[in-house]
Amino acid sequence: MSSDVTEPKWSLRLPADCSIAAIRGVYDLIREAFGRQDRLEIDCSSVDKADVTSIQLLLSTAKTGEAQGRPVVLTSFSQSLRNTLRRAGFASEAMIDQHFPQKRDGI
């Protein structure tokens, strides 16, 4: 994935509730943002409620972006989202990094 800072991007901050009860709205937000630019940056810092449906949606978004040559980068995972990732079987940071492209400290 390119890290060219001049590359157009669209940034989206996920809402606090990304659980199954709210996932349709989260899907709509991501779908709209994904359609706006070639590169999508998703800020995950506000997520307080997450479950396997949010993990599935983020994984699907990352894979779709990769398949279409449209980078999707996740930033600032909240502790709640990290805990959900671990409960879903992503046992290490390396495993999370492998499946969810992340931007850290301006990189």
C-alpha positions in Angstrom: 0.0 0.0 0.0 1.2 3.4 -0.9 2.0 5.9 1.8 2.2 8.9 -0.5 0.9 11.9 1.5 -0.3 13.6 -1.6 -2.6 10.8 -2.5 -6.3 11.8 -2.0 -7.9 10.2 1.0 -11.1 10.3 2.9 -11.1 10.0 6.7 -14.0 8.5 8.7 -14.3 8.3 12.4 -16.3 5.3 13.5 -19.1 5.9 16.0 -18.9 4.7 19.6 -21.4 1.8 19.0 -20.2 -0.6 16.4 -22.1 -3.6 17.8 -24.6 -5.7 15.9 -27.4 -3.4 17.0 -25.8 -0.5 15.1 -23.8 -2.2 12.4 -26.2 -1.3 9.5 -25.5 2.4 10.2 -21.8 1.8 10.4 -21.9 -0.1 7.2 -23.7 2.8 5.5 -21.0 5.3 6.8 -18.2 3.1 5.5 -19.8 2.5 2.2 -20.4 6.2 1.6 -16.9 7.1 2.6 -15.4 4.3 0.5 -17.2 5.7 -2.5 -15.8 9.2 -2.2 -12.0 8.7 -2.7 -9.4 6.2 -3.8 -7.9 5.9 -0.3 -9.9 5.6 2.9 -8.6 6.2 6.4 -10.8 4.8 9.3 -10.3 6.2 12.8 -11.3 3.6 15.3 -10.5 5.6 18.4 -14.1 6.3 19.5 -15.3 2.7 19.4 -16.7 1.7 22.8 -18.9 -1.2 21.8 -17.7 -3.8 19.3 -18.4 -7.4 18.5 -17.6 -9.9 15.8 -19.9 -8.1 13.3 -17.7 -5.0 13.5 -14.6 -7.1 13.0 -16.2 -8.8 10.0 -17.1 -5.4 8.5 -13.7 -3.9 9.0 -12.0 -7.0 7.6 -14.3 -7.0 4.6 -13.7 -3.3 4.0 -9.9 -3.9 4.1 -10.1 -6.9 1.7 -12.4 -5.1 -0.7 -10.0 -2.1 -0.8 -7.0 -4.3 -1.4 -8.8 -6.2 -4.2 -9.8 -2.9 -5.9 -6.4 -1.3 -5.4 -7.9 1.3 -3.1 -6.1 1.4 0.2 -8.0 1.2 3.4 -6.0 2.1 6.5 -7.3 1.8 10.1 -6.0 4.3 12.7 -6.1 4.5 16.5 -7.7 1.2 17.6 -9.7 1.8 20.8 -9.0 -0.6 23.7 -12.5 -2.0 23.3 -11.9 -2.8 19.7 -8.5 -4.4 20.5 -10.2 -6.5 23.1 -12.8 -7.6 20.6 -10.1 -8.5 18.1 -8.4 -10.7 20.6 -11.7 -12.4 21.6 -12.3 -13.0 17.8 -9.0 -14.9 17.6 -6.5 -12.2 16.5 -4.1 -13.3 19.2 -1.1 -11.0 18.5 -0.4 -7.5 17.2 1.4 -9.1 14.2 -1.8 -11.0 13.4 -3.9 -7.8 13.7 -1.4 -6.0 11.4 -1.5 -8.8 8.8 -5.3 -8.5 8.4 -5.9 -4.8 9.2 -3.6 -2.3 7.6 -2.9 0.4 10.2 -1.4 3.8 10.4 0.6 4.6 13.5 2.3 7.8 14.6 2.0 9.5 11.3 3.3 6.6 9.3 
